[in-house]
Amino acid sequence: MKLGIISDTHGFLDPKIKTLFADVSHILHAGDIGDPMIELELNFIAPTTVVLGNTDLGLSYKETEVVELAAQKFLVHHIVNPHAPADKLKARIERERPDAVIFGHTHKRFCETIGGILFFNPGYSGKPKLGTERSAAILHCDGKSMRHEFMNL
């Protein structure tokens, strides 16, 4: 199963996403969506799970979502410090025991397995800014392992 991973759109969905995510089974958006119309656009590509980001004031998404896809559990949350999660998030991770934690916020790609859990940030995918790297990602999941693929926008 292929999953589309995106974060920090900040109200702008790059037109390349439709092609890059064309054959994904599900999309995980790790917050700062900026405009709920982006969720609608993503849902035309594949079913989409979105979490609330720190700039998503007034939007009705949950702070954390847990979804099971391809026999693996994904915890999606916007602000995560992989090496020292906030106490509330740490307790949720311990309770849920996800295979992967998908996050955003830093606008930087991140992929590291810590304590048997993959911590993954696809990077910033919002409007082009001078000197800012923009990316999204695909996670290839076979039920036993995950392989990531960052894609420049």
N, C-alpha and C positions, 0 to 999 in steps of 0.2 A: 504494500500500500504506500502511496506517495501522499505526503501531507504538505500543504503550502503553509509556510510560516512567515508572518509579516508583523511589523510593529511600527508605531510612531509615524502614521500616515499624516497626522495633523491636518486632516481635511482635504488631502490630495492623494488620489489613487493614480499612480503612474500607469499610463496606457499599456506598458510592457507587461504588467501583471497578468492581464487576461491571457496572453500567450504563454508566459512562463508557468502559470498555474493551470493551463488548459487540461491536463490529464491528472490532476490531483483528486483525491477522494474526499478530502476535508481540508478546511483552512482554519488555522489558529491565528487570531489577531491579538497580540499581547499589549493592547492599550494605546492610549492617545490616538484614537481613531479620528477624533475631531469633528466628524460629520456622520450621522447615522446612515446617510445615503451610501456611504462606502460599504457598510455591511450589506445593504441591498445589492449593490453591484457585485460584491464578492459572492453572495448567495447565488447569483446567476452562473457563477463558475463552479462552485461546489458548496455544500453545507458549511456554514461558518460559525465558529465560536469566537466571541469578542469579550474582552474584559475591560473594565474601567481603568483609564489612565489618569494621571494627576492633572492633566489639562482638560479632561472630559467633563467639565462642570455642567450639571443639569442633565446629563445623559443617564439612562436607566440600566446600565450594565452592572453586573456583579463585579466586585473587587477581585474575586478568585473564581475560576471555573475548573472543574476536574472532569475530564472526558476520557473514555476508554475507546481506543481505536487500534485496530490491528493487534489485538490481544496485549496492548500496552496501555498504561495509564499516564496521562499527561495532566500536570497541574499548570494552569496558565495564570500568571499574576504580573502586573506591570513593573513594580519596583522590587528588585531582588538583588541583594548582595550575596552572591553564591558562596563566598567564604565565611560570611557571618550574617545569615538571614535574621531579620527582626524576629523577636520572640514569638509573636502571634503566627507569623508565617512558618517559623521553624516548627512550632507545634502542629500546624496543619500538615506540613511535609511529613512529620513523624507519624501522624495519624493516617494520612492517605497512602503513604509509601509509594509515590509515583515512580515511574521509570524515567520520566523527564520533567523538568521544570522549564517552561517556556516563559521568557520575560522580555522586556524592552527597556525603555527609559534612558539608557546611557547613550543611545545612538551609535553604539559600537558593537560589532560582531563579538560573540563569545561562544565558545564550545569547549566545555570541560566536564569530565566525569568526576564527581566529588562524592565520596561515600556511596558509590554504586549508583548514583543518580546523575543523569545527563542534565547539565545546566546549559541552556541554549538561548542566545539572543540573536535574532536575524539581522540586527542593525537598523539603521534609519532608512525609511522609505518615503519620506515626505517630499515636499517641493525641493527641486535642485537649489543648492546654496553653494556659493563659491568655495571650493576646497573641501566640501563635506562629502564623504563617501556615502553612497546610497546603495542599499541592498535589501534583498528578501532572501528566502531560503526554501529549500525542499528537504524534507526528512524522508528518507526511504526506510520503511519499517517492514520487517518480515515476521514480526511476532516474537523474535528472539533477539534481534539486534537492530540498531538504527545507524544509518549512514547519512551524513549531512552534505548538502551542496549549497554553498552561498552563490548568489547570483547578483552581479552588479546591475544597477539600474541606470 
